[in-house]
């Protein structure tokens, strides 16, 4: 009688999935510039943007630059949507996390439009964000994102974006222009890119 293979330790499975997430995040170099990390709890991601003086737009308040906030929200939306798709592939067994490499990572969604609502001032401290995928079809996806600081129930900014999903000729390969798409696209929607204007006084919006 053939014995069943022993199940892998939970820690080993967790490490493989964390590695898959790390590869996904590394595909957007803009996250490093912005100081954005992701914490995973099961299939749920929480984005963390570490405070840095370069993110300040109005030094007199002081307040986070609108472009930095928008970029943070869009990066969270793109990676949140990508992770949901990758998670489904891993859970179904169609993708083995240990086989993933930067070259074999799935393509990232491409932003169609992204609308940001500034609800209150973004203070000079760490910020958090979570994305909720409202709809994800074969061609298009809709994602809502909220960002907060001290109180999860009091977001200081939120956004809704529509994306062209990979596989329809509209995705972008991780590491090939993905950071530019996530960063500059969000920055343009807010008035100017965070990388170009986060330290400028003019045009700053704290929320």
N, C-alpha and C positions, 0 to 999 in steps of 0.2 A: 504494500500500500504506500503510495507516494504521499509524503507529508507536505503540508502546506508551507510555503515560504513564510518565514517570520516577518511580520510587518516592520517597516523601518521605524526607528525611534522618532518621536514627534520633533525633537530638536533638529534632527537631520533634515526633515521635511521643511521645517521653518527656515533653516539656513539656506536651502535651495531657493525657496520663494523670495527670501530677502535678497539673495544674489540677483534673481530675475528683476526685482524692483530696482536694485542698484544699477543694473545695466540699462534699464529703461530711463532712469533719471540722468545717467551719464550721457545719454543720447541728446540731451538738451543742455549744451555747455552754458547757456545763459543762467542756469540755476546756480552755478558756482559764482558767477559775477554778482548775482543778487543775494547770495548767501541763503539759498532755499534748500531745506532738507525735507524728507518725507518720513513720517512714522506710520508703520503698518500694524493694524490690529485686524487679523483675518483679511477680509477683502476690502476693508475700509482704510482709506488713507487720510492723514491729516498733514497738511503742508505747514512748515514753519519757516518764516522769513526772519532771520536773525537781524536785529537792529544794527545799523551802521550809519555813521554820519553822512555818507554819500547818498543815502536815501532821503535826506531832508530836502524839502523844496522851499519852505518858508522858515528861515532860521529865527525869525522874531517870535513865532508862536511857542515853540517850533512845531512843525508838522511834516508828516511824510509827503513826498512829492506825488502828485496824482499819477504820473507816468509809472512810478515805482509800484504804486498800488494796483494799477491796471495790469502791469506786467505780471505781478504776483498772482492775480486772479486768473489771468489767461494761462499761465504756466500750470497752475493748479487744475484748471479745466482740461487742458490737453493731456496732462499726465494722468489725471483721474479717469478720463475716458479711455485712454490707452490701457491703463492698468485693469479696468473692468473687463476689457476684451481679452487681455492676456491672461487674467485670472480664470476666465471661463475656459480658455484653451487649456490651461494647466489642470483645472479641475476635471475636465472631460477626458484627460489623458492624451489629447491630440498634440500637446507640446510637453516635452520633458524639460524642466528648469535647468537640469545639469547640461543639456545640449545647447543651451542658448549662448550665443556669442554676440559681440557688437555687430557683426556682419549678418547674423541671422535674426536679429530682433525685428519684430513687426514694424511696419511703417507707422508714422505718427499721423493723426488727423490733421487736416488743413483747415484753418479758420476761414469761415465764410463771412461772418459778422460777429461783433463782440460789443455789447452795450454795458457800460459800467454806471452804477448809481453810487454816488458818494453820500453816505448817510450821516457821517459825523467826522470830526477830525481824527486822522491817524496819528497817534502820539508817538514820540520817539522811544519805542520799546519793541520787543518781539511781537510779531503778528502771526496769526494762525488762519488757516482756510481749509474748507472742505468743499468738494464738488459733488453735486447730485446729478446723475444722468437721468434726465426726464424722458428722453426717447433716444433709442439707438437702433437704426435700421440698417439695411444693406448699403445705403448710399449716404444718408444724412443722420446727424445726431444733434440733440439739443441738450445743453448742460447749464445748470445753475450753480453759481459759486457764492459762498458767503465768507467774509473775512472778519475776524474779531481779534481783540487783544486780551483784556482782563476778564471779560464776561461773554461767554458763548452766546447768551441770549440777547446781547447788544452788539450786533455786527456794525462795523464802521464803513463797510463797503460791500456791495454785492454786484453780481454781473450775470448776464445770460448770453450764451454764445451758441452759434450754430456752426457745425463742422462737417466737412466732407470726409467721410470715413475711408480708411485705406481699402485698397482693392478695387477702387473705382477710378484710378488714375489721378486721384487728387491728394493722396497721402504724401508724406515726405519721409525719406529714410532717416532714422535716428542718427544724429551726428552729422547729417548733411543738410545744413541750412535750417535745422529744426530750432536751434536756439535763436536764430535771426527771426524766424517766423513767430515764435512765441514772444520774444522780447520786443522787437520793433513793431510788430503788429499791434500789440497791446499798448505800447507807448504812443503810437500814432493815434489810437482811438482816444487816448486821454489828453492829447495835445502835443506831446513830444515823448520820445523814448526815455526810459528811466536812465539808461546808460549815458545819454547825451545831456539830460537836463535835470537829473536828480539833485545836483548841487546848485542849480541856478535859482535865483530868487524869483524871477519873473515867471508868471504863468503857473505858479505853484498852487495846488489845491489840497487843503488838508482834509476835505470832506465836507 
